[in-house]
Amino acid sequence: MQITEQSSLYDNLEKKSVREILEDINREDQKVALAVQKAIPQIELLVNQIVPRMKQGGRIFYMGAGTSGRLGVLDASEIPPTFGMPPTWIIGLIAGGDTALRNPVEGAEDDMNRGWEELTEYHINPKDTVIGIAASGTTPYVIGALREARKYGILTGCITSNPDSPMAAEADVAIEMIVGPEYVTGSSRMKSGTGQKMILNMISTSVMIQLGRVKGNKMVNMQLSNHKLVERGTRMIMEELGLEHDHAQKLLLLYGSVKKAIDAYQHSKDY
């Protein structure tokens, strides 16, 4: 039996107090970061192959169903505001389409051909990377997409919570994050979902840093979509250039990003 389907280490959950339930879940969650740590060599291997492809204009496609699909869409959607990248650079695809973000779409993940069909709609090419996400490692929607992508020389990776899965067999780089049975048996939205979120953060953040979207430790390319972010950007410029608040904010709003404001100011001082 797959690890993700094995019976919980806990039983009679309905007889436990709220405090016991919370402490049990937290005890299990503490295992997740350690499982992710063991997968770092594979994550590194994948990122090191993604970066040169993206420098040539390649994209990342996350593919999954249910919780896994939602987490891929979530990570992809956070890249433009955080790093100022176009939404076309990292794309999250979920079995059943956007409807599946809120509601289960019956049978969507069981279609072996649909994932690849969706990728071809994006004119996928060998500069791109496809990362399948499935706790079980058995989702046909993902497996079919990875299999076809490899045929066309496209880099493939996957994130799974079971060793030696059918999905891993179709991936150039298989990230196997073994978190053990879930607190509620088979509920992979829990530890598996938490681990997937961690790994997606690691992949996208490390790729963006390697692509020069961070300076020092600052999100210098973030979108200025609310007052909090404008103030954060203003503080970055104040620290970097030694300017007063109002001057820094005026520069920020004029140029639209911390990086552009700092570059323009320093460039003007050079002349």
Secondary structure, 3 states (H helix, E strand, C coil): CCHHHCCCCCCCHHHCCHHHHHHHHHHHHHHHHHHHHHCHHHHHHHHHHHHHHHHCCCCEEEEECHHHHHHHHHHHHHHHHHHCCCCCCEEEEECCCHHHHCCCCCCHHHCCCHHHHHHHHCCCCCCCEEEEECCCCCCHHHHHHHHHHHHCCCEEEEEECCCCCHHHHCCCEEEECCCCCCCCCCCCCCHHHHHHHHHHHHHHHHHHHHCCCCECCECCCCCCCCHHHHHHHHHHHHHHHCCCHHHHHHHHHHHCCHHHHHHHHHHHHCC
